[in-house]
Amino acid sequence: MYFLEPISEILKFLWVPLIQQIGYLINLQDNVEEMRRQKEELCERKKDVMIEVAAAEREGMTPTNQVREWLNRSDIIEAEVDQLDKNYRERNGCLGGHFPACYSRHKLGREVANKLKDVASHKDKAAFERVAFNPPPLMVEEKPVASIAGQTTTNKTLNDIMSLFREEEVGIIGIYGMGGVGKTTLIKHVNNHLIASREYSAIFWVTVSKDSNIDKIRKAIMRQLGMRFSGDDDEEQIAEKLFKRLRELKFVVILDDVWKSLDIDAIRIPRPNKENGSKIVFTTRSLEVCHQMDADKSVKVEVLQEEEAWTLFRQKAGNEVETPPIESTAKEVVKECGGLPLALITVGRAMREKRSIEVWQNAARALRGSSPEITGMESQVFLPLQYSYDQLGDDVKRCFLYSSVFPEDHAILKDFLVEYWIFEELIGGVDNIADARNKGNAIIQSLIDS
């Protein structure tokens, strides 16, 4: 009878799965009812977890990724259970409750049995140690900044810039304008608006200025991240550490006062894109720098309009400017400031509570002659503008200085100005008139963009 032993083993091997398959058929109704019950228990547990999460969020806490995933998976399982239940009821109803189609009944029975295990297993995973955690403090610093209330031009520019942060395809934003026009003030307001929005986990501020040292910029960002670097680390190791850390964040990097084009990739700042949601924003005096740094959008900061300039000047100079003997001369002073906020603020503070009309007339004369007699004008206004002038090429400098031969506020036609430059032999490095005209127009554009 030894030959029967292998047959017995084969039958045992086949019997267990056979019983399981038969069970899908005969236990279908019981399994459906149990699946419904387990689903109800899952729904109740989900409600409890959501209540705990809502309470934690009111305390400023953040749900754990484990809890978020469990809740998302719960929604999917509930929908799958409802679909199986619907299939069971439809098939059972269509055939008068007899459900004779064995293949269809077996298939549904297997799906219900598997889903029953899935529901029970998922429900048991809800034993969380905690549903939320206190997030790390935001890596941000609010900047003290002067109010721009009443400055319609500046507020419009601010709104234009903030709208770019909502555009997914805009990753790098360049803000440009002449020295003293208020770019730093504007970007400080941008910084503070971003902090209030709480949309970014980190906002880094780096003042670049004339020293465009990539290593210094990199380390400034790392210090704000609380990252340490030793003297043994070479630049490449430091750069790689920064890149890996920034890649984990939704960040904004603000680079203020950029004089020359910076290589974002060399600094090792991850390129902003739709996936990471990060942004890079910088201020510069030159539109050309915006182009060289691959700005997706460039925003020009304009000087203030006449009424806005008068309002700002009045705030700094005090009520004396509105007295009849002084007001007309004070408005001449404001006009000479050309709508430049830095000049308006500097002159306004210097003239605060000056009651002598002679003092005001002298200030107007000094401004007309670009004299540094007024306190603060040389260091705060003239020197920054002098540096901008020094950065111009020799041809551009000569052509720019030639403009001073025209009367103040005189309208100059571009074509005529270029012809004057050519006649005075101010444009070099060209072989013919056509090339000279082209270069002249390029110089005008570079002056406008500087």
GIQUI-V173663 format. One line per field, one symbol per residue. phi: phi as a letter, one per 30 degrees, with the letter a starting at -180 (. if undefined). psi: psi as a letter, one per 20 degrees, with the letter a starting at -180 (. if undefined). A space follows every 50 residues. Layout:
BEGIN
phi->???
psi->???
END
This chain:
BEGIN
phi->.ddddddddddddddddddddddeddceddddddddddddddddddeddd ddddddddcidceddddedddddddddeddddddddddddddddciidhd dddddddddddddddedddddddddddddacabdddeddbbdcdaddcdi cedddddedddddddccddccccccbldeidjddedddddeddddddhdb dabccbddhddddddddedddddddidcbcddddedddddddedddddcc bbccccidcbecdedddiceddadddidbbbbcadbdddeddchddbccd cddddedddddddddddjdedcdedceddddddddddiideddddddedd ceidcdddddddddddddchddddeidddccdddddddddddddddeddd ddddddddiddcdedddddeedddhdccibcadddddddddddedddddd
psi->jhihghhghghghhgghghgghhhghjggghgghggghgghggghggggh gggggghhjjrpqqhggghggghggggghgghgggggggghhhhkkihli ogggggghgggggghgggggghhiijmqhqirqoqqqpmropppqqqkpi nggghggghgghhhiiohiohpppoqrqpjikgggghhhgghghghhkiq ipopppogbhnloghggghgghghijqqpriiprhhggghggghghhiqo rppooplphqpqohhhhlpppqrhgijrqppqqriphhhgghjkphpppp oqrqrghgggggghhhirihijqghhgghhhggghhikjogggggggghh jpkpiphhgghhgggghhjkqkhppigghhggghhghgghiqrggggghg hhhiiqqpjppppggggghggghjliorkqirgghggghghhgghhhhi.
END
